[in-house]
Amino acid sequence: MSHPDKSDDKTIPAGPLRGLAAAALAIAGTALLLLALVEAWQVFARYVLDAPASWTEPVALLLLKIALMFAAAVGVRHETHFRFALAVEALGPFGRSLLEGFGRLVTAGIGVVFAGFGARLMVETWALKAPGAALSVGLYSLPFVAGGALFVLFALERMLYRGPAANVSD
């Protein structure tokens, strides 16, 4: 009999925010797929139809930001983001726990910065229209707000729920 918090799916580790992480990964994957389709249309329209579409570049930029921020947030949850794992592994259990906790706090702090400054930028640029598309310029900051908030949630989840990074796929 398996532990109720243990997952058979090693892609998304168990934990209280597992569903949110799965949704974030689905959003990132969908944005990446749409980005590929938009870029394919851009090439087809420019070189086959000889009528380049003006909307493809701003839409592709928005989709790229969505894919990057949501996938990076899932990377925070999995702790596959950039970190100094060798330094952590060289320490004893207490030092390792302390350094991992500090790293998670720093990651949460980065998420606060992304979300806070992204929200400010979004509000201040919402009335502006993006060139080439009927999109608000503020919309381009929304992935930073959502992704930053997910950074915070996933870093705090790692601190409060799971313990060391080595147990991410338990």
N, C-alpha and C positions, 0 to 999 in steps of 0.2 A: 504494500500500500504506500502510495507516495504522499509526501507532505502537501497540504492544500495550497501553499504558496509556491511550490515548485512547478515549473512549467515544462511540458514536453516539447514546446516550441522554443528552441535555443535562439531564435532570431530576436524575439522580444522577451527579455527577462521578466520574471514574475515581480509583482509589486503593486502597490495601490494605483499607480499611474500607467499601468501596462496598456490599457485601452487608449489612453491619450497618446502614448508613444506610437502605438499602431496607427492611430489616425494621422499623426504628424508624418509618419513614414509614408502613408498612403498619399497624403497631400503632396509631399516632396516628389514621390514617384510620378504622380499625375502631372505635376507641374513640369517635370523633366520630359515626360512623354509629349505634353502639349508644346513645350519648347522645341522639341525635335520636329514636330509637325509644322509649327510656325516657320521655323528656319527652312524646312523643305519647301513650303509654299513660297517663301521669299526667293529662293533660288529659282523655282519653277516660273514664278511671275516675272522675274527679272530677265532670265535667259531664254525661256521658251515663249512666253507671251510678250516679251519686250515691254512690259508695263509694270514696273516695280510698285509694290504696295507700300504706302507710307506708314501704315499702322504696325507692320511686322517688327520693326526694331524696338519701339517702346513696349510692345506687348512681350517680346522676347526678353527684354531687360527685367520686366516685372516678374515673369515666370522664373527667370534665373535666380532672382532674389528670394522668391518663395522656396524654390527647390533647395537653395543653399542654406537658408536659415532654419527651415524645418528639419532637414537632414542633419545639420550641425547640432540642433537641439537633441535629436535622438542619439547622436554621438556623445553628447554630454551624459545622457542617461546610461549608455553602455560604457562610458568612460574610455572611448576610443579616440578622444580628442588628443591634441598635442599635450604631453606632460613628460615629466622627468621620471619615468618608471624605474630606471636603474638606481637613482638616488633613494627612492622609496623602498625598493627591494633590499637595499644594502643595510637598512635600519632594522632594529629589533621590533617586536610587536608594538610596543608603546610609541616609539618614534614613527613607525609606519602609520599607525592610527592617527597620530598628531599631524603628520605631514599630509596624509590623505584628506583629513578634515579641513586643513588650511587650504589645500588645493580646491576643494569643493566650495569653500567660502569665496575664494577668488573667482571661481567660475560663476557662482551666483552673483557676485558683484559685477562681473562683466555683463551678465544678463540684465541686471538693473540698469546699467549704463545704456545698453542697446535699447531696452524698452523705454527708458526715460527720455533720452535724447531723440529716439525715433518718434515717440509720441509728440514731443515738442515740434520737431520738424514736420510731422504729418499735419498738425493743426495749423502751423504757420504757412504751409504751402498748399492747403486743401483747395483754395479758391483758384489756383493757377491751373491751366490746362497744359498737358504735355504736348510738345510739337509732334505732329504726325498721327496722333490718336486722340480720341475724345475721352481721355482719362485724366483724372486729377493728378497733379504732381505729388500731392500728399499720399496718394495710394501707393507710391513707390516706397514709402517709409513704413507702411503697415507690416510687411514681413519682418522688419527689425523689431517692431513692437511685440508682435506675436512670438517670434523666435526668442527674443530676449526674455519674455515672460516664461516661455518653456524652459529656457536655460535655468532660470531661478527655480522653477518647480522641480525639474529633474535633478539639479544639484542638491536641493534640500531633501528630496526623496532619498538620494544616495546617502546623505548624512544621517537621516533619521531612520531609514528602513533597512538598508542592506549591509552596512558595514564595508569591509574592504573591497576594493575593485576586483580582487581575484575571485570573488564569489558572484560575479555578474551573471553567469549562466547557470547558477545552481537552481 
